[in-house]
Each structure stands twice: as structure tokens, then as C-alpha cells.
Amino acid sequence: MSATVAALVPPVRPAASLVPSVVVASPRGPLPLATLGMRRTSDLVYGLSSIDNRGRVVDSKVMRQLDWPPGLPLAFSHADGRLTVTPDTSPGAGRLRVTTQGHLRIPAPLRHLCALVAGDRVLLAADTARSLVTVFPPATLDRLLSGGESE
């Protein structure tokens, strides 16, 4: 006794019935496009660097954009937890200079002021139009990104 249960056997359809013959346009119109993010409004060049045990930091892209030659005298200033480095054009400029390897060497008193230790990663932001680089220590970035201070 062999009986076929009709509910378990799917109906056979021709292959042509599986493909729709007419495509109906949607009356709702086209799908919405995603909104693009903000565009950059400055020519700042950014880099990340670890500070070594002698206070040296370097990012080759940043230094290449600044076009600061080895031996260029430098002036450092500190404000709001960040360091600003500019070429020192004063007569008898000090001993702070771009190293022969193209590094910036942050003096120990400024490293201590910013609580920088060997191995810390800093953000370098170079403004080529003004010929300066700003060094953002981790504590300053934490404060800025947590909303502790508006820029």
C-alpha cells in the first residue's frame, strides 16, 4: 500500500513562471541618498608619533610638509596643555633645533610640564601656511575629546 500525501509534494510550475515578465516601477520614487559628512576646511597636516626617551618626535609626512631643514632653530611655547613649535628667527637663536634626522626634540622642562614620558603617543598638527606645528599630548586630547574644553 503506497499512498502519496499531497500536502508534502510541491506543485510543479514551469520555469517561465518563476521569472516576472513585467517590472512595475515603484510609485514612491527613488531611494533617498545618504548625507555626506563634513568636508575639511583647513590644510592642516596630521601625524602621530611616539616620544622617545630623549624627547624626540617625528612624523615624516608632517616634517616633509613643513619643509623644515635639519639645524633650523626652533621656538617652543606652551598654552592650554599643548605645545606650539615655530622656527626661531630671533638673533642668537637657542640650541633647540631640528635634529640631523629631521626630529623635533621637546625639551625636558616642557615634557615634564605636559606629563609626557617615553612611549607616549602625541598628535602633531602642522599648519604649513603659518609654519608651525602643534603637539597635543594624550592628556590634552583626553580633555578636548571628552568635552572638557571647547576648541
Secondary structure, 3 states (H helix, E strand, C coil): CCCCCHHHCCCCCCHHHHCCCCCCCCCCCCCCCCCCCCCCCCCCEEEEEECCCCCEECCHHHHHHHCCCCCCEEEEEEECCEEEEEECCCCCCCCCECCCCCCEECCHHHHHHCCCCCCCEEEEEEECCCCEEEEECHHHHHHHHCCCCCC
